Amino acid sequence: MLSNDALFPTTGKTKEEREIETYEAAQEVKKSEFALDQALTVKNWIIPRYIREGLLWLAEKDMPPQPALEADVEVPNA
């Protein structure tokens, strides 16, 4: 929401006031669903830095997932 202030205007005058308003508004939504919805439906949505950095990191790794080995899986005591 902070990255897209044109889409989510706040009434706060200072940066701190805007951040507080945005934080409070964000408590009302499930972040992953919200971000995916914005990315797919809003033409001028600006990708937040942490999402962009995560996607770039994943793209750099470009490694197929490795299957878990039995030794890697913790089995709780029954």
N, C-alpha and C positions, 0 to 999 in steps of 0.2 A: 504494500500500500504506500509506503514511503517513496518507493521508486516511481510510483505512478500518481503523483499528487494531482495531476489534471483529471484523472479518473476518480480519485478519492480525496476531494478537497477537505481541508480541516479549517476550523475557525481560529486555531491558535496562531498567535502572532510570532512567537519565538520558536526557534528550532525545538527546544525542549517541550513546549506546549504542543506542537504538532506531533512530536514523537509520542507523547503521553496519549493524545487523542487516538493516534493510529494504533498504539498498543492496546488500548481499551476496545477499539473496534475489532481488532484481530482476535480478541478473546471469544468473539461470537461466531467464528468460522473455523472449520477444519482446514488447516493450512495446506495440506497436500491437495485436497479436492479444490480448494480455492485457486491455488496456483495453476493447476492443470486446466481448470475452467477458463481462467483468464488467458492462458497461453493459447488455448484452442478457439476462443470465441471473440477476443478483443484484438482488433487489428493493430492498434498502436500501443500494445502492452509492452512495457520495458521490463526485461527480465531482471529480477533482483541479482545483485552481485554474487551472493552466496550460491544461488542456483546456477548462474553462468559458470562460476568457478568449479562447481561440482561436476557440471556437464563436461567442461573442458578436461578436468582431471580424468573422468571416466573415458573420454574419447582418446586421451593420450595412452591410457593403459591398454585399451582395445584387446583385452585378453578374454578368451572364452572362460566361463565359470568352470571351476574344477569340482569334480564330484567329491563329496565328503567321504573320508575313509572311516571305517568303523572305529579306529583309534581316536579320531577327531570328535566323535559324537559322544556326549555325556549321557548316560542312561541313569535316571534317578532310581534310587532303591525302592523296590516295591513293598 
